[in-house]
Amino acid sequence: MTFLSGHEPEPRSPQSGSSLAGLNVLVVEDSGVQRAHAVSLVTEMGAAQVLEASDGIEGLAALAEGGGIDLVLSDLDMPRMDGIAFIGELAARGFRPKVIIISSQEAEVLQSVRMMAETYGLSVPGVIPKPLTSLVLEKVLSAPPRLAPALGPSAPSARQEVTPGEIRRGLEAKEFHCFFQPQVTFQGALFRGVEALARWRHPVFGLLGPAAFLPQAEADEELMSGLTLAILERVAEHWRIWKRRGLSLDVSVNLSARSLGIQGFSDHLMDAANRFELPPRALIFEVTESASTTHLGHTLANLARLRMRGYRLSIDDFGTGFATFEQLERIPFTELKIDQSIIRLLPMAERQMFMTRRIVQMAQDLKLSVVAEGIETLASWNALRHLGCKLGQGYFIARPMPAEQVAGWAKQDRSHLRGQELS
């Protein structure tokens, strides 16, 4: 094994104000020349201790023996265990240093690995194309942190897994509620709408997100339809309260592919909306790209009937499926939502910028509204605004919130968004 047990920097004055000052750093790089360069660079920037390894296997050993490592600089293309496997193992074994990827791989590969690492719960300040320089490293380390995905409502453990019968009991007890995530315009940062997100206030497990109950509900047509109608009732209840307070909002509600495949489901949906006094102009029904491939005839009939009665339709997760253009031809959509897997890479990834530009242009040509979901950074916000996107949604704007907080959020100062129009 060739990793160093520790490289204690020779006494020297660290670079003034360096973000590396006092940190313990691990450099994982198979090229001896480039590894020595990186070690020397971070040492000069004031790192307290520097460990080094020639591949992922040695990197894991160094982490295990080296104590608390604050930052890992890792190459990707290495023998025995490459950087991708190393990052996966690092997360699986419970290590949680910050990770900066340094590689000569294509930008799309670097961004994909960054997303993978963040999915594993690791903090990734940035990716750096080779060669590494102190200027670029300092810029990455000093940049505002990316907003990590919210842990959100908890999911029950395997021993606490909810059953369809428990979901039925919850529906009868009216335990299902909505959180709402705001949507604002890129021009003026005007508060235009919200997306309704299902939550379950379980008496034992606490607040549960959709991952805890949607798979079970989806397996039963009647149960899924009942859940959709329960959410619609909650939406109507809060929409009327907002309306009385002078807040006129569009509300987006997700429709299950399972429900859309039921003959006549749209009639039940419209009857419920009328009963709850929720006008068609207030609702946008969101349909995933895969929805129209299930029981196609019934699905098309339900969606056409909803449009005929004045409800708007949004194609959700746009850009992630294979039947996108065929669906635009089949279904009378009024809006498309660009998937967050594309948006979160803007403006760094050239391919995603190209895709977004084309999607926005196509939507404008088809006279469709465009919503970008998953906006996490100011850079993404600015890129989308310049591309001509109409509405934005994501943690950079606001996280999902209980209905009771929506009116208060509407009064909050959003000048930090409006000010970007002058940039």
C-alpha positions in Angstrom: 0.0 0.0 0.0 1.5 3.3 -1.1 -0.8 5.9 0.6 1.0 8.2 3.0 -0.1 8.0 6.6 0.0 11.8 6.6 1.8 14.6 5.0 2.4 17.2 7.6 3.0 20.5 5.8 6.2 22.3 6.4 5.8 25.4 8.5 4.8 28.3 6.1 2.3 31.1 5.9 -0.9 29.8 4.4 -2.5 31.9 1.6 -4.5 34.7 3.3 -8.1 33.9 3.7 -7.9 30.5 2.0 -10.9 28.2 2.4 -8.5 25.3 2.9 -6.9 26.8 6.0 -6.9 24.3 8.9 -8.7 21.5 6.9 -7.6 17.8 6.6 -7.5 16.9 3.0 -7.2 13.6 1.0 -6.0 13.6 -2.6 -6.9 10.5 -4.6 -5.1 10.5 -8.0 -3.3 7.7 -9.9 -0.8 10.0 -11.7 2.1 10.5 -9.4 3.0 13.9 -11.0 -0.6 15.2 -10.7 -1.0 13.9 -7.2 2.2 15.6 -6.1 1.0 18.8 -7.7 -2.3 18.6 -5.9 -0.6 17.8 -2.5 1.8 20.7 -2.9 -1.1 23.1 -3.9 -3.4 22.3 -1.0 -0.4 22.4 1.4 0.4 25.9 0.2 -3.2 26.9 0.6 -3.0 26.1 4.3 -4.3 22.6 4.7 -3.6 21.2 8.2 -2.9 17.7 7.0 -2.8 16.1 3.6 -3.2 12.4 2.9 -2.8 10.9 -0.6 -3.8 7.7 -2.4 -3.3 6.3 -5.9 -6.7 4.8 -6.3 -10.1 4.3 -4.6 -8.9 1.3 -2.5 -6.1 3.2 -1.0 -8.4 6.2 -0.6 -10.8 4.2 1.6 -7.9 2.9 3.6 -6.6 6.4 4.1 -10.0 7.6 5.3 -10.3 4.7 7.7 -6.9 5.3 9.2 -6.5 9.0 8.9 -9.2 10.2 11.2 -11.5 13.1 10.3 -11.0 14.1 6.7 -12.8 17.4 5.8 -12.3 17.4 2.1 -11.5 14.8 -0.7 -10.1 15.7 -4.0 -10.7 12.7 -6.3 -9.9 11.8 -9.9 -12.3 9.5 -11.8 -10.3 7.4 -14.2 -8.1 5.2 -11.9 -7.0 1.5 -11.8 -8.4 -1.1 -9.4 -11.2 1.1 -8.0 -12.1 4.2 -10.1 -13.4 7.5 -8.7 -17.1 6.6 -9.3 -16.8 3.4 -7.3 -14.8 5.2 -4.6 -17.4 7.8 -4.1 -20.1 5.2 -3.9 -18.1 3.2 -1.3 -17.3 6.4 0.6 -21.0 7.2 1.1 -21.9 3.6 1.8 -19.4 3.3 4.6 -20.7 6.5 6.3 -17.8 8.9 5.5 -19.1 12.4 4.9 -16.3 14.7 3.8 -16.9 17.3 1.1 -15.9 15.9 -2.3 -14.5 17.8 -5.2 -14.1 15.8 -8.5 -11.0 16.7 -10.5 -10.9 14.9 -13.9 -10.3 15.4 -17.6 -13.5 13.5 -18.5 -16.2 15.2 -20.5 -18.4 17.8 -18.7 -21.5 15.6 -19.0 -19.7 12.8 -17.2 -18.5 15.1 -14.5 -21.9 16.5 -13.9 -23.5 13.0 -13.9 -21.0 11.8 -11.2 -21.7 15.0 -9.2 -25.4 14.2 -9.2 -24.7 10.6 -8.2 -22.6 11.8 -5.2 -25.3 14.2 -4.1 -27.9 11.5 -4.4 -25.8 9.5 -2.0 -26.0 12.4 0.5 -22.5 13.8 -0.1 -21.7 17.5 -0.3 -20.0 18.3 -3.7 -18.9 21.9 -3.8 -17.9 21.5 -7.5 -16.2 19.7 -10.3 -12.9 20.9 -11.7 -11.5 20.0 -15.2 -7.8 19.2 -15.1 -5.3 20.8 -14.6 -6.0 21.8 -11.0 -5.1 25.4 -10.0 -5.3 27.1 -6.7 -7.5 29.9 -8.2 -10.1 27.5 -9.4 -10.0 25.4 -6.3 -10.5 28.5 -4.1 -13.4 29.7 -6.2 -15.1 26.3 -5.9 -14.6 26.2 -2.1 -15.8 29.8 -1.5 -18.9 29.6 -3.7 -22.3 29.4 -1.9 -23.2 25.8 -1.2 -25.7 24.2 -3.5 -29.1 23.6 -1.8 -29.2 19.9 -0.9 -32.4 18.0 -1.5 -34.6 18.4 1.5 -35.0 15.3 3.7 -38.6 16.2 3.8 -41.3 14.2 5.5 -40.2 10.9 6.9 -41.0 7.5 5.5 -41.8 4.6 7.8 -39.3 1.9 8.3 -39.7 -1.6 6.8 -41.3 -2.7 10.1 -43.7 0.2 9.9 -44.7 -0.1 6.3 -48.3 1.2 5.8 -50.9 -1.1 4.2 -53.8 -0.3 1.9 -56.1 -0.8 4.8 -54.2 1.8 6.8 -54.5 4.2 3.9 -58.2 3.7 3.7 -58.5 4.4 7.4 -56.4 7.5 6.9 -58.7 8.7 4.2 -61.8 8.2 6.3 -60.1 10.1 9.2 -59.1 12.9 6.8 -55.5 12.6 7.7 -54.2 13.4 4.2 -53.2 17.0 3.6 -51.2 19.1 1.1 -48.0 21.1 1.2 -47.7 23.7 -1.5 -44.7 24.9 -3.4 -44.9 28.4 -5.0 -44.4 29.1 -8.6 -43.3 32.6 -9.6 -42.7 34.5 -12.9 -39.2 35.1 -14.1 -40.2 38.6 -15.1 -41.2 40.5 -12.0 -41.1 37.5 -9.6 -44.9 37.6 -9.4 -46.6 34.8 -7.3 -48.8 33.0 -9.8 -49.4 29.5 -8.5 -48.6 26.5 -6.4 -48.1 22.8 -6.8 -50.1 20.7 -4.4 -48.0 17.9 -2.9 -49.7 15.1 -0.9 -48.7 14.5 2.8 -50.1 12.2 5.4 -50.2 13.2 9.0 -50.1 9.7 10.4 -51.1 9.4 14.1 -48.1 7.0 14.8 -45.4 7.7 12.1 -45.8 11.4 11.9 -45.7 13.4 8.7 -45.2 11.1 5.7 -44.3 12.0 2.2 -45.7 10.3 -0.9 -43.0 7.7 -1.1 -44.5 6.1 2.0 -48.0 5.6 0.6 -48.3 6.2 -3.2 -46.9 2.9 -4.3 -49.5 1.1 -2.2 -52.3 3.4 -3.4 -51.2 3.0 -7.0 -51.7 -0.7 -6.8 -55.5 -0.2 -6.2 -57.5 1.8 -8.6 -60.3 2.6 -6.1 -57.8 3.6 -3.4 -55.8 5.8 -5.7 -58.9 7.5 -7.0 -60.0 8.1 -3.4 -56.7 9.7 -2.5 -56.8 12.0 -5.6 -60.3 13.2 -4.6 -59.2 13.7 -1.0 -56.3 15.9 -2.2 -58.7 17.8 -4.5 -61.0 18.5 -1.5 -58.0 19.9 0.5 -57.0 22.1 -2.5 -60.5 23.5 -2.7 -60.6 24.2 1.0 -57.4 26.2 0.9 -58.0 27.9 -2.4 -61.3 29.4 -1.1 -59.4 30.8 2.0 -56.7 32.3 -0.2 -59.3 33.8 -2.5 -61.1 35.5 0.4 -57.7 37.0 1.4 -57.3 38.4 -2.1 -54.8 35.8 -3.3 -55.7 34.4 -6.7 -53.5 31.4 -7.4 -53.4 28.6 -10.0 -53.1 25.2 -8.3 -51.4 22.2 -10.0 -52.6 18.8 -9.0 -51.0 15.6 -10.0 -53.1 12.9 -11.7 -52.1 9.3 -11.5 -51.7 7.2 -14.6 -53.6 4.5 -12.8 -56.6 6.8 -12.3 -56.5 8.2 -15.8 -56.8 4.7 -17.2 -60.3 4.3 -15.5 -63.2 4.9 -17.9 -65.2 7.9 -16.8 -62.6 9.1 -14.1 -62.7 12.6 -15.4 -66.5 12.8 -14.6 -65.8 11.9 -11.0 -63.0 14.5 -10.9 -65.2 17.3 -12.3 -68.1 16.4 -10.1 -65.9 16.6 -7.1 -64.4 20.0 -8.2 -68.0 21.3 -8.6 -69.0 20.0 -5.3 -66.0 21.6 -3.6 -66.7 24.9 -5.5 -63.3 24.8 -7.2 -63.6 26.5 -10.7 -61.9 25.0 -13.7 -59.8 28.2 -14.2 -58.1 27.6 -10.9 -56.8 24.1 -11.7 -54.0 22.6 -13.7 -53.9 18.9 -13.8 -50.3 17.5 -14.1 -49.8 14.3 -16.1 -46.4 12.4 -16.2 -44.9 11.5 -19.6 -45.7 7.8 -19.1 -49.3 8.3 -18.2 -50.8 8.2 -21.7 -49.2 4.8 -22.5 -51.5 3.1 -20.0 -55.0 2.3 -21.2 -54.5 4.8 -23.9 -58.2 5.1 -25.0 -59.5 5.8 -21.5 -56.6 8.1 -20.8 -57.2 10.2 -23.9 -60.9 10.4 -23.3 -60.5 11.5 -19.7 -57.9 14.2 -20.6 -59.9 15.5 -23.6 -63.0 15.8 -21.5 -61.1 17.8 -18.8 -59.8 20.2 -21.5 -63.2 20.5 -23.1 -64.6 21.7 -19.7 -61.9 24.4 -19.3 -59.3 22.6 -17.1 -55.7 23.1 -18.1 -53.3 20.2 -18.6 -49.6 20.1 -17.9 -47.1 17.5 -19.1 -44.9 16.8 -16.1 -41.2 15.6 -16.1 -40.8 16.8 -19.6 -37.6 15.7 -21.3 -37.2 12.4 -19.4 -39.3 10.1 -21.5 -39.2 8.7 -25.0 -42.7 9.4 -26.1 -42.6 13.2 -25.5 -43.5 14.5 -29.0 -46.0 11.8 -29.6 -47.8 12.8 -26.4 -47.8 16.5 -27.4 -49.6 15.3 -30.6 -52.1 13.1 -28.7 -53.0 15.2 -25.7 -54.3 18.8 -25.7 -51.7 20.1 -23.2 -51.6 23.8 -22.2 -48.3 23.6 -20.2 -45.1 21.7 -19.9 -42.8 21.4 -17.0 -39.1 20.9 -17.7 -37.8 18.1 -15.4 -35.5 19.1 -12.5 -32.9 16.6 -13.7 -32.3 19.0 -16.6 -32.8 22.2 -14.7 -30.4 21.5 -11.8 -27.4 21.3 -14.3 -28.0 24.8 -15.7 -26.0 26.7 -16.8 -22.9 24.5 -16.3 -23.8 21.7 -18.7 -23.8 22.7 -22.4 -26.1 19.8 -23.4 -28.7 20.6 -20.8 -28.6 24.3 -21.8 -29.2 23.3 -25.5 -32.1 21.0 -24.5 -33.7 23.7 -22.4 -33.4 26.3 -25.1 -35.0 24.0 -27.6 -37.8 23.0 -25.2 -38.7 26.7 -24.4 -38.7 27.6 -28.1 -40.8 24.6 -29.0 -43.3 25.5 -26.2 -43.5 29.1 -27.4 -44.2 27.9 -31.0 -46.9 25.6 -29.7 -48.3 28.4 -27.5 -47.7 26.4 -24.3 -46.8 27.8 -20.9 -43.4 26.6 -19.6 -42.6 25.9 -16.0 -39.0 25.0 -14.9 -39.0 22.9 -11.7 -36.1 22.1 -9.4 -34.4 25.5 -9.5 -31.7 25.4 -6.8 -29.3 28.2 -7.6 -29.2 31.9 -8.7 -27.2 30.8 -11.7 -30.0 28.4 -12.9 -32.6 31.1 -12.3 -30.7 33.6 -14.4 -30.1 31.1 -17.2 -33.8 30.2 -17.4 -34.8 33.8 -17.4 -32.5 34.6 -20.3 -33.8 31.6 -22.2 -37.4 33.0 -22.0 -38.9 30.6 -19.5 -42.2 31.8 -18.0 -42.5 30.3 -14.5 -40.1 28.8 -12.0 -40.4 26.5 -9.1 -37.8 25.1 -6.7 -35.9 25.5 -3.4 -34.2 28.7 -4.6 -37.6 30.3 -4.7 -39.3 28.4 -1.8 -39.6 25.0 -0.3 -43.0 23.2 -0.1 -44.9 24.6 2.9 -48.2 24.0 4.8 -51.2 25.8 3.3 -51.3 28.1 6.4 -48.0 29.6 5.4 -48.8 30.4 1.7 -50.6 33.7 2.3 -47.7 34.9 4.5 -45.1 33.9 1.9 -47.0 35.9 -0.7 -46.2 39.0 1.3 -42.5 38.3 1.6 -40.0 40.5 -0.2 -38.8 38.9 -3.5 -36.7 41.8 -4.6 -33.7 39.5 -4.7 -35.4 37.7 -7.6 -36.7 40.9 -9.3 -33.2 42.5 -9.0 -31.8 39.8 -11.2 -33.6 41.3 -14.2 -31.0 44.1 -14.1 -28.0 41.8 -14.1 
